[in-house]
């Protein structure tokens, strides 16, 4: 039995997105990757749209410390407190949920539970979720992310690798995007160029 | 209406002008202090005796090493630990109906070397009820802890937290325990506190914690030291006053300079601080000679008699205080010196462990407000009457 490795914990949550703090510093899931967490009676799927590493205290600026160090690892070795004063987190856009093994590509009835664990989705889960591409609409319409086209393209590239023939998946996704963005050719072109 | 800063501006200008006019006078005094220090012969027996015999009005440093000594730091051990402690408090607020106070102790444990690690803790304790909020004597006397006494109590608890952490550890690595400020309980000096208060805060409080460090030395190198940034002390300059003083034995108030407030022979170095003298005599990372404090309260310290040295860092001269048993042991003294230089280097001029301990301990204005709101809420939920003075209410609600 494969034991799932939790990577983070939800610390801010809403119907459309959640913020999760990673357990390991500087070890955030890739942009556009898919994660899963728990909601009330369902599993919630999100796509990582931004991640950051910063001071745990908003007012404390991080200073450069490596001038005399020979490697980046030496900075942490010489300053062991840093690992406790910095944290990495990411925000994920909610793109669907599952209940009783059925997948729904629309927002769940309630947000992800606060402090619920976050797991990186396995390739099997991603493949299963992307059998349908209705969720793309949620990503296109989202106003959360500053570079939505980058996130959409990153996710599609990442998801394509879970399918037997990645190119076929990308063509299917391209058609879906063409349909959704039929009145915005500039944006469609921008996404397609990134696939 | 708040402070009218435009009115203050001209006064600040006048102050700056006044300071400027004394600059060249001060530079001369400083130069003379440094020349005097350098002129003292290595055996310095005459000055030592003069200090021992003196009845001076100021606090004079005791000489333990050659006064002009300057020594570079040895390298830090390969593996070692630094544990630092700092504290904050919320004092008793007489405008609140509930009498209580809160101490927040910040503790930081940093391990360097092959297994770097860090532990950062914030340990708040609420003191409430008669038992926790007073110091009592065996014969029924009591002193309520608040104001200055609370500040002293906090110092004891900072040190207790430090000793708990160091003595509770299972490692045998060399460890330096650091506190911010002085090892000398200045709050008790010159105050007319009953002996039971001094006994409980100093003998049974602070010094008992020093004992724990001292006793730990059988098992591992363990020292306690305090760090004073930008010190305003002049103990060494006062020793130079004695060197300059034409009288021997020195008896300032009763004989030699009775009634004189200025114009004394030794005033040629008056107003100069130790840090200024050593800033020009030490190189970066070097320490001065070790001196002993001769404050009246030190008599109670026994084996923990406070000694100190000055340490030149890139941007300031700091004062480091250690107990006598550290000062008398070269290996322990070298450990303190090396570790503090390293800590300052890592903390951009101030020991990083102390800086983080402060961050763990700090209680902001917003924290205080939230604390009192929480106290009121919990009291109300428990159907307890919450009263506050009308003055307090008037401050919260600004009427027009």
Interface residues (C-beta under 8 A of the other chain):
Chain A: X57 X60 X63 X65 X76 X77 X78 X79 X80 X81 X82 X83 X84 X85
Chain B: X108 X110 X111 X112 X116 X117 X118 X119 X120 X346 X348 X352 X353 X356 X359
